[in-house]
Amino acid sequence: MLSGILIIKFRILDPAITALMTTTTLSELTKLLAAAFTITTAVTALISLTFAFFSVSICRRRWRLLSSRIQELEASLEVSLEKAASERRGRVRAQQDLRKALVQQSSDIPRIMGPGSPASYPMSPIGLVKSCFATRNGTPRQPLLVPHSRACLAFDSSRVQADALDGLTEYSHCWVLFVFHLNTDLEKLWKQPSRSKFKAKVRVPRLEGGKRGVLATRSPHRPCPIGLSVAKIEALEGHALMLSGVDLVDGTPVLDVKPYLPYSDSIQGATIPNWFTEKISLYASMDAFQSLIKEVLSCDIRSLSQRSSPHHVIIEGGNHRCSLHPSEKSGSGPTNVIYHLILEGVDISYRIDERSNVMVEKATLVSCESLPDKDCYKRLPRRENVVKKCFNIECLSRYEN
């Protein structure tokens, strides 16, 4: 490129040089050539500097563009790496949750049921119990301990047809499978079974506070709060099954009913622990409503804390309560404590002295409006006559061992 420029320059100066050679001397010609060469060199240097300047400018511009592109690529790479790491963490968490769910499912299902069994079996009750026992306090702990207790099992007509009950009255007794619906932790057990906990050992009333494994007792607080009771079949009226000797609280949901078969359900030679055969019944029984009251009170329905320190216990539970009246706290004997028991809408007041003698003081009718099942007690129009007849008898006012 430089040689081309010089050739052009020489071609431009060639006519001038020819003219000068004819008019000037050799020394002057030499000076002119030196000046021309200097000018040519300066022009060439200027052109070179201009070219270099533009080249540097172009390089700088390209460098800035490349630097900007590199920064964009680095930022994009960082975002991609963060996204990939987040997705990986999400996959790891999902895999961990899946493993936990599989482990929980396998631990909840017995191995004998097979790997394909579901983790839960949702069930809905087929009926409700209308019982004479308004609340848990006063309800017998075992069936048939109070033969005169009555209950009505009302089946859900939308689920249980009348033909399903055909032949049930041919049996004298039946099994009742029910839910302990008054457990305080029932909702948590259904919604979050993995987080619900139960006590492995519970206090047994017959052991005076001694503990046994929960599966070796009839405690309502169980891993699955399902109870089994036996009752005597009295009659069947439509979708209502009349039972006696029940130990069920009013409003108990029933899951199933099965006939009692003596040849298979009554096992000859079956054994029970020695502590279970100890006598806890304190008093005798009579008939009708008096017998019901005596049978209930003959089983000491007080809790262990009430039996050990009756003066400092105040228990209230709905309409059925066991309480210490403030006006009767004076005194030092346990006879100053008045207990209340509600049966069939009748509030029975009684005391227990130092020798475990029960003294019934009075009985009053409870308003139907304040009871859990208003209609159930409204179907008892002769409650007033029953109360008058029972509590006008002197022998009911006190019974001893």
Secondary structure, DSSP 8 states (H G I E B T S, - for coil): -HHHHHHHHHHHHHHHHHHHHHHS-HHHHHHHHHHHHHHHHHHHHHHHHHHHHHHHHHHHHHHHHHHHHHHHHHHHHHHHHHHHHHHHHHHHHHHHHHHHHHHHHHHHS-GGG-TT--S------SEEEEESB-SSTTS-SSTTSSTT-EEEEEE-TTTS-GGGGTTGGGSSEEEEEEE-TT-TTHHHHHH-TTT----SEEE-GGGTT-EEEGGGS--S--SS-EEEEEEEEEEEETTEEEEES----TT-EEEEEEE--HHHHS-TT----GGGGS--B-S---SHHHHHHHHHHHB--S-HHHHH-GGG--EEETTEEE---GGG--SSSGGG--EEEEETTEEEEEEE-TT--EEEEEEEE--GGGSS-HHHHHT-TTHHHHHHHHHT-GGGG-B--
